[in-house]
Amino acid sequence: LEEAAFQLQQIFRIDISIALNILGIESMRAGHYETAYSCFKLAADRGYSKAQFNVALCYEHGRGTEKDLEKAGFYYQQAASSSHPMAQYRYARHLLRHRPGGERGRRQEAVGLLEQAAKAGITEAQAYLGVLYMRGLQPEEKRGLKYLLLAAQNGDAQSRYHVGVCYEKGLGVQQNLAEAMRHYRESAAAGNRSAWERLR
């Protein structure tokens, strides 16, 4: 009976968190940012990762609460630790942008989170990783190209442009100007100005 009661409490807790998160989303859509933030925060404090991610967004953009990048990072970390792919991407960016310094472990943690998010299909993480590997202190061009291609296949025009640059310059792949032109054309067709310039 104790186990059954515990299970029922868990289900009730999760259902309440889901309901609060949905209420927060609807409040956000209606422009009631403070109400949305309050709903997200209540659900986040119950451990619901989607709400933790939404609270982090509120703090990052100052919606319904004051802008606070440290608190945003905290809630992104909470959601990322529950394997929320977009939170993994956002927390990795937070680590790389807002906590600079020579700490190698932080960079490795960020790259690990980006790779998890990229494998989960987050196009932004794929693109970010591709550029990160291409422009690192010790570039890993083949690895960078792999992630840029994934992001390009998921419709990211900027990554498609970067793939073109790789083929034009022979970065991580054998130089092939015809293939570079193909990628530039696809990127330009999606509205990428850099690709138009490169085509000219």
Buried (B, 14 or more C-beta within 10 A) or exposed (E): EEEEEEEEEEEEBBEBBBEBBBBBBEBBEEEBBEBBBBBBBBBBBBEBBBBBBBBBBBBBEEBBBEEBBEBBBBBBBBBBBBEBBBBBBBBBBBBBEEBEEEEEEBBEBBBEBBBBBBEBEBBBBBBBBBBBBBEBEEBEBEBBBBBBBBBBEBEBBBBBBBBBBBBBEEBBBEEBEEBBBBBBBBBBEBEBEBBBEBEE
